[in-house]
Amino acid sequence: MTYTLYPVELESRTSTRPPRKRTTSSQSVNFSRPNRTSPTPPQSSQTTAPRINIQIQAPTPTTALPAPHSKAKRTTHKLKMRTYFLTGANRGIGLEFVRQLSSNPHTTVIAGVRSKSNDISTLEALNTNSNVHIIECDVSSPDSLSSLSFRVAEILSQTGANLDYLFNIAGINATSADTSLSLDAESLQRHMQINVLGPAKIVQSLRGYLARGAVVMNMTSGLGSLTVATDVTKCCTYSMSKAALNMLTLHQAKDLKGAGVKVLCMDPGWVKTRMGGKGAMIEAQVSVESMLGVVAGLKDGDSGKFYRYDGGVIPW
Ligand SMILES: NC(=O)c1ccc[n+]([C@@H]2O[C@H](COP(=O)([O-])OP(=O)(O)OC[C@H]3O[C@@H](n4cnc5c(N)ncnc54)[C@H](OP(=O)(O)O)[C@@H]3O)[C@@H](O)[C@H]2O)c1
């Protein structure tokens, strides 16, 4: 059985988005999906959104993840007292994570932003339950990263908890129009620094504060899949950095196994944010709610996997 899904995300920075092309070609990518009913593509009001029809093979149940929209699961994870640290919290997907997590007064959210001098008023406004702690975390700055553990430890000492979840969300796609024939060293270096080295250093810095059973989630992209790239190549520099992040994820999963920490990478889908653009296919609210359902249902054997926001497993 095959069925058609909405595209693996095709995000690009709005300001540098190349002209959209409609495509009529179908691309076949095999995803294994958790045991669930057939997917319901999010409805987009953007009738002009670019679509690539991906023929998905019949689902092969590989893991018993919860349906992300399952009411029972949502209720369960919302009732637990949990401590989260995330980067890129001031806007986009990161901000939506803070919005959803902070609505539970029993949750502690340590929200990393590049700089507190930037406008973080929307994030600050989410602190209605006094459970959002905003700290600086510039993932491109060695100084900021090396002092991160002190800022996090200070907050943890107030609550007496360790981190249950560490979400590396901050990322850039700054030269989305480039190709293998035009990419340059400066941009590649910057993407690797922010999208790869940043998540590596954050885990190094905070590993001592990760609770046993904690989850590290690296926000990657479908464009970081080598399998997907055999059909769809876009955003060369960005996709190379996300492929490297995926490899980092596998190393982290192995290296933290003894500490009982699960590490995964997650494709949020093509999301309406500054990076994804207004023509993207899903709202951040939908993507984040689904991702929270996925991480809440992870089993030990799920460490080192590449998930899509709806719980599907993406081939490397
Ligand atoms: N949107 C999509 O369709 C899509 C698809 C696949 C993957 N993703 C991934 O999802 C993640 C979030 O993307 P988004 O759509 O929310 O993008 P976004 O709206 O552009 O937000 C990017 C976030 O990253 C932060 N950031 C960038 N450089 C930083 C640095 N040096 N230090 C700290 N924070 C930094 C930004 O902070 P500032 O405001 O300070 O710049 C902002 O909070 C990224 O890793 C992205 O690659 C997104």
The ligand as an ORCA input file, in Angstrom:
! r2SCAN-3c Opt
* xyz 0 1
  N      10.476     26.326     10.115
  C      10.681     25.206      9.446
  O       9.968     24.900      8.487
  C      11.798     24.276      9.859
  C      11.927     23.076      9.163
  C      12.920     22.204      9.520
  C      13.760     22.480     10.567
  N      13.622     23.649     11.237
  C      14.542     23.894     12.345
  O      13.825     24.287     13.501
  C      14.625     25.147     14.289
  C      13.842     26.406     14.623
  O      13.510     27.026     13.406
  P      12.398     28.166     13.279
  O      11.572     27.817     12.128
  O      11.784     28.438     14.579
  O      13.350     29.375     12.830
  P      13.316     30.912     13.179
  O      11.945     31.403     13.327
  O      14.206     31.537     12.173
  O      14.005     30.961     14.621
  C      15.366     30.636     14.749
  C      15.722     30.730     16.200
  O      17.100     30.388     16.327
  C      17.723     31.417     17.088
  N      19.132     31.547     16.788
  C      19.731     31.720     15.596
  N      21.051     31.878     15.766
  C      21.280     31.805     17.102
  C      22.425     31.881     17.916
  N      23.635     32.109     17.406
  N      22.278     31.726     19.250
  C      21.076     31.517     19.807
  N      19.946     31.461     19.103
  C      20.062     31.590     17.753
  C      16.975     32.675     16.714
  O      17.261     33.706     17.653
  P      17.392     35.241     17.145
  O      15.990     35.800     17.067
  O      18.211     35.883     18.193
  O      18.045     35.221     15.809
  C      15.562     32.142     16.766
  O      15.115     32.080     18.091
  C      15.907     25.395     13.497
  O      16.925     24.541     13.971
  C      15.521     25.007     12.088
  O      16.625     24.575     11.332
  C      12.655     24.561     10.911
*
